[in-house]
Amino acid sequence: MMAAENPRGAMFRVITPNQHSRVTNVELFFDLVFVFAVTQVSHTLLHHFTPLGTVHVAVLFLAVWWVWVFTAWVTNWLNPELTPIRILLFAMMLGGLVLSTTIPTAFEGRGLWFAIAYATLQVGRTAFWMFATPHHRTAVRHNAIRILAWFSVSAVLWIAGGLSQGETRLWLWIAAVIWEYIAPAARFWVPKLGFSSVEAWAVEGAHMAERCSLFVIIALGEAIIVNGATFAELEWTASNILAFISALVGAIAMWWIYFHRGAEAGSERISRSAESGRLARLAYTYLHTPIVAGIILTAVSDELVLKHPAGHSDMRTIVSTIGGPLIFLVGTILFKHAIRGFLQLSHGVGIVLLLALSWFASDLSPLWLSVATTMIMIVVAVWESVSLGAAPEEAKGH
């Protein structure tokens, strides 16, 4: 079928029954900007790891995730193989690079640049989608108008924050993040147009699942790059080698926990769902936020432990080494509950063990604290694999 004959619209993906839309090369190319963004987030946290600095980085991370995931939604609907959509993504890459380069100084001298880049990305992409939607698809077009209205309001808050200083900037940006994160839950209600319908949010499920799993790979890749780059600068002592191995095995355990069961099960579930948009909103838009955040925080831990494996663990090391896997497990247990309908016991036990470890973490060296958290993650990964059967496809019935 030619794009011009597509009943969904000339710029929309052609949906073929029983065949999922593939992730295109231009989408993967676009993601490279967010490899840099994730690196900037983790390095900014590492160098500003104070209570206030953590809040700053949390706001910036939530913004980075939100601009990426909403772009994933739009490219689920629009066809990235078409030249206008590719040009949109290339333009967004420029905006994304500006956004990423300003992350370390977003609460200092380049806050306005961060705000302008972010607001332009969100408003510009949504406006493009709105104009690309044919008039006969009233529900989808109204959905785009609603989302554009919400992002336009938050854009004012972002830019006002960029023009402000200190606490005023922080509170305005927190308000912008809260506004944007409640928007999907509020179904983008606006006066006269009302709420977005479930039908207007329908997605090609397997594509959405694959896009979000690829972002998890980006985050894990950042953790591995940090591990390798830091280790390359160190002497090959027994402690450093063990810290290096612990960090790598921890990343592998995270991959196993997410991909061995969850990723494929999620793809199958959303592909069969009659309300794919509702599931994509919960499982992939909201619940992937802590999954990615946990991996990024773990990457910070890896660098801290590699540089200072001996002595007592300080608060930064404890928070990142335990908090990273903890946030990741909270995200994955909720994600798998959304797609399976039950809470994974292995993940719950892992969460309890990590919380218990925090009670005496200060008595452990960073190295042995890292080894302990890695062992807990291995237990979770093995337990889930054994409890759901040996072969990935067998998990479909559980």
C-alpha positions in Angstrom: 0.0 0.0 0.0 1.4 3.4 -0.9 1.6 6.0 1.8 -0.8 8.3 0.0 -3.4 5.5 0.2 -2.9 5.0 3.9 -6.3 5.6 5.6 -4.5 6.6 8.8 -2.9 9.5 7.0 -0.1 10.0 4.4 2.6 10.5 7.1 1.4 7.7 9.4 2.7 4.2 9.5 0.9 1.5 7.5 -0.4 -1.1 9.9 -0.4 -4.6 8.6 -2.5 -7.1 10.7 -0.4 -9.7 12.6 2.8 -7.9 11.7 4.5 -5.5 14.0 6.2 -2.3 12.8 10.0 -2.5 12.9 12.2 0.0 14.6 13.8 2.0 11.8 17.5 3.0 11.4 16.6 6.6 11.7 15.1 6.0 15.1 18.2 4.2 16.3 20.3 7.1 14.9 18.1 9.6 16.8 18.7 7.6 20.0 22.5 8.3 19.8 21.8 11.8 21.1 20.3 10.2 24.2 23.3 8.1 24.8 25.1 11.4 25.3 22.2 12.7 27.4 22.3 9.7 29.7 26.1 10.1 30.1 25.6 13.8 31.0 23.0 12.9 33.6 25.1 10.3 35.3 28.3 12.5 35.3 26.3 15.5 36.6 25.0 13.4 39.5 28.5 12.1 40.2 29.9 15.6 40.5 26.9 17.1 42.3 26.0 14.2 44.6 24.4 16.3 47.4 20.8 16.4 48.5 20.1 19.5 46.4 22.3 18.2 43.5 20.3 15.0 43.5 17.0 16.9 43.2 18.5 18.9 40.3 19.6 15.8 38.5 16.2 14.1 39.1 14.4 17.0 37.4 16.8 16.9 34.5 16.5 13.2 34.1 12.7 13.3 34.2 12.9 15.9 31.4 15.3 13.8 29.3 13.1 10.7 29.7 9.9 12.6 28.9 11.2 14.1 25.6 12.5 10.8 24.5 9.4 8.7 25.4 7.0 11.1 23.8 9.1 11.1 20.6 8.8 7.3 20.8 5.0 7.7 20.9 5.0 10.0 17.9 7.3 7.8 15.8 5.0 4.9 16.7 2.2 6.7 14.9 4.2 8.6 12.2 6.3 6.8 9.6 10.0 7.5 10.1 10.9 6.2 6.7 9.3 9.3 5.1 11.5 12.3 4.4 9.5 14.8 6.4 9.6 12.6 9.5 13.3 12.0 9.1 13.9 15.8 8.9 11.8 16.2 12.1 14.0 13.7 13.9 17.2 15.3 12.6 16.0 18.7 13.8 15.2 17.1 17.1 18.8 15.6 17.3 20.1 19.2 17.1 17.7 20.3 19.9 18.6 17.1 21.8 22.3 17.9 21.6 21.7 21.4 22.9 19.6 20.0 25.7 22.3 17.4 26.6 25.3 19.8 26.5 23.5 22.1 28.9 22.7 19.5 31.5 25.8 20.0 33.7 25.1 23.7 34.0 21.3 23.8 33.7 21.0 25.2 37.2 23.8 27.6 36.6 24.6 29.7 33.6 22.9 27.8 30.8 19.5 27.2 32.3 17.7 29.2 29.7 19.3 27.3 26.9 18.2 24.0 28.5 14.6 25.3 28.9 14.4 26.7 25.3 15.7 23.4 23.9 13.4 21.3 25.9 10.3 23.4 25.2 11.1 23.6 21.5 11.5 19.8 21.3 8.2 19.0 23.1 6.0 21.7 21.5 7.6 21.5 18.0 7.3 17.7 17.7 3.7 17.7 19.0 2.8 20.6 16.6 4.3 18.6 13.7 2.3 15.6 14.6 -0.9 17.6 14.9 -0.5 19.1 11.4 0.5 15.7 10.0 -2.8 14.2 11.2 -5.6 14.3 8.5 -8.8 16.2 9.4 -11.0 13.1 9.0 -9.2 11.5 12.0 -10.9 13.7 14.5 -10.1 11.7 17.6 -6.3 11.6 16.9 -6.2 15.2 15.8 -8.0 16.3 19.0 -5.6 14.2 21.0 -2.6 16.0 19.4 -4.3 19.4 20.2 -4.8 18.4 23.8 -1.2 17.3 24.2 0.1 20.4 22.5 -2.0 22.5 24.9 -0.4 20.8 28.0 3.1 21.1 26.6 2.5 24.8 25.8 1.6 25.5 29.4 4.7 23.6 30.7 6.9 25.4 28.2 6.0 28.7 29.9 7.1 27.2 33.2 10.3 25.8 31.7 11.3 29.1 30.1 10.2 31.2 33.1 12.5 28.9 35.2 15.3 29.4 32.7 15.0 33.2 33.1 15.0 32.9 36.9 17.8 31.9 39.3 18.3 29.6 42.3 15.3 28.2 44.1 12.9 30.0 41.9 14.2 28.1 38.8 14.1 24.8 40.7 10.5 25.3 41.8 9.3 26.4 38.4 10.9 23.4 36.8 9.5 21.0 39.4 6.1 22.5 38.7 6.7 21.9 34.9 7.7 18.3 35.5 4.7 17.6 37.7 2.4 19.2 35.2 3.8 17.1 32.4 3.9 13.8 34.3 0.2 14.1 35.5 -0.9 14.9 31.9 -1.2 11.3 30.6 -2.9 10.2 33.8 -5.3 13.1 33.4 -5.8 12.0 29.8 -4.7 15.4 28.7 -8.1 17.0 29.6 -8.7 20.5 28.2 -11.8 22.6 28.3 -14.3 21.9 25.5 -12.3 19.0 24.0 -12.5 17.0 27.2 -10.4 13.8 27.7 -8.4 11.8 25.2 -10.1 8.6 24.3 -8.5 5.1 24.7 -8.8 4.7 20.9 -6.8 7.9 20.2 -3.9 6.5 22.3 -3.8 3.1 20.5 -0.2 2.1 19.5 1.6 -0.6 17.6 2.5 -2.5 20.8 5.5 -4.5 19.7 7.2 -1.3 18.4 6.6 0.6 21.6 8.0 -2.3 23.6 11.1 -2.5 21.5 11.7 1.2 21.6 11.6 1.3 25.4 13.8 -1.9 25.7 16.4 -0.1 23.5 16.5 2.8 25.9 17.2 0.3 28.7 20.1 -0.9 26.5 21.3 2.7 26.3 21.3 3.0 30.0 23.1 -0.3 30.6 25.6 0.7 27.9 26.4 3.8 29.9 27.0 1.7 33.0 29.4 -0.6 31.0 31.2 2.4 29.4 31.7 4.0 32.8 33.0 0.7 34.3 35.4 0.1 31.4 36.7 3.7 31.2 37.2 4.0 34.9 39.0 0.7 35.2 41.3 1.5 32.3 42.8 4.4 34.3 43.5 2.2 37.4 46.2 -0.2 38.4 45.2 -3.8 38.1 45.1 -4.6 41.8 43.0 -7.4 43.3 40.5 -4.9 44.7 40.1 -3.0 41.4 39.7 -6.2 39.4 37.0 -7.5 41.8 35.2 -4.1 41.7 35.3 -4.2 37.9 33.9 -7.7 37.7 31.2 -6.9 40.3 30.1 -3.9 38.3 30.0 -5.9 35.0 28.2 -8.9 36.6 25.7 -6.5 38.2 24.9 -5.0 34.8 24.5 -8.4 33.3 22.1 -9.3 36.2 20.0 -6.2 35.4 19.9 -7.1 31.7 18.8 -10.6 32.7 16.1 -9.4 35.0 14.6 -7.1 32.5 15.1 -8.9 29.2 15.0 -12.6 30.0 11.4 -12.5 31.0 10.0 -9.0 31.1 10.8 -7.5 27.7 9.3 -10.3 25.6 6.4 -10.8 27.9 5.6 -7.1 27.7 5.8 -7.1 23.9 3.4 -10.1 23.7 1.0 -8.6 26.2 0.8 -5.1 24.6 0.5 -6.6 21.1 -2.6 -8.6 22.1 -4.1 -5.9 24.3 -7.4 -4.3 23.2 -6.3 -1.1 25.1 -2.7 -0.9 23.9 -2.5 2.9 24.6 -3.5 2.5 28.2 -0.9 -0.2 28.7 1.8 1.7 26.9 1.0 4.7 29.1 1.4 2.7 32.4 4.0 0.1 31.6 6.2 1.9 29.1 5.8 5.6 29.8 5.6 5.7 33.6 7.0 2.4 34.9 10.2 2.5 32.7 11.2 5.8 34.4 12.4 4.1 37.6 13.9 1.2 35.6 16.2 3.6 33.6 16.8 5.8 36.7 18.0 2.8 38.7 20.5 1.8 36.0 21.9 5.3 35.7 22.3 5.6 39.5 24.1 2.2 39.5 26.5 3.6 36.9 27.4 6.3 39.3 28.0 3.7 42.0 30.3 1.8 39.7 32.6 4.7 39.3 32.6 5.6 43.0 33.4 2.0 44.0 36.1 1.6 41.3 37.9 4.8 42.4 37.6 4.1 46.1 37.1 0.4 46.8 38.6 0.4 50.3 37.6 1.9 53.6 34.1 2.6 54.9 31.3 3.4 52.5 30.2 7.0 52.6 26.6 8.2 52.1 27.1 8.8 48.4 28.4 5.2 47.8 25.6 3.7 50.0 22.8 5.6 48.2 24.0 4.8 44.7 25.2 1.2 45.3 22.0 0.2 47.1 19.6 2.8 45.7 20.4 2.0 42.0 19.4 -1.7 42.1 16.6 -0.9 44.5 14.9 1.6 42.2 15.5 -0.7 39.3 13.8 -3.6 41.1 10.9 -1.4 42.1 10.4 -0.4 38.5 10.7 -3.9 37.2 8.3 -5.5 39.7 5.7 -2.9 38.9 6.3 -3.2 35.1 6.0 -7.0 35.3 2.8 -6.6 37.4 1.3 -4.4 34.7 2.0 -7.0 32.0 1.5 -10.2 34.0 -1.0 -9.3 36.7 1.0 -10.5 39.7 3.9 -9.3 41.7 7.1 -11.2 41.2 8.2 -12.8 44.5 11.8 -12.9 43.5 11.8 -9.1 43.0 10.1 -8.5 46.3 12.7 -10.6 48.1 15.4 -8.7 46.3 13.9 -5.4 47.5 13.7 -6.6 51.1 17.3 -7.8 51.0 18.6 -4.5 49.6 16.7 -2.6 52.3 18.1 -5.0 55.0 21.6 -4.4 53.6 21.3 -0.7 54.0 21.2 -1.1 57.8 24.8 -2.1 58.0 26.1 -0.8 54.7 28.3 1.8 56.4 30.3 -1.0 58.1 31.2 -2.5 54.7 33.8 -1.2 52.3 32.5 0.1 48.9 33.9 -3.0 47.2 32.1 -5.5 49.5 28.9 -3.4 49.4 29.0 -3.6 45.6 29.7 -7.4 45.7 26.7 -7.8 48.1 24.3 -5.9 45.9 25.5 -7.8 42.8 24.9 -11.1 44.6 21.4 -10.0 45.5 20.7 -9.1 41.9 22.0 -12.5 40.8 19.7 -14.2 43.3 16.7 -12.3 41.8 17.7 -13.2 38.2 18.2 -16.9 38.9 15.1 -17.2 41.1 12.9 -15.6 38.4 14.4 -17.8 35.7 13.9 -21.0 37.7 10.4 -20.1 38.9 9.1 -19.3 35.4 10.8 -22.2 33.6 14.0 -22.7 31.7 13.0 -21.4 28.2 11.9 -17.8 27.6 8.8 -18.8 25.5 7.5 -21.0 28.4 6.9 -17.8 30.4 4.0 -16.8 28.2 1.7 -19.1 30.1 2.7 -17.8 33.5 
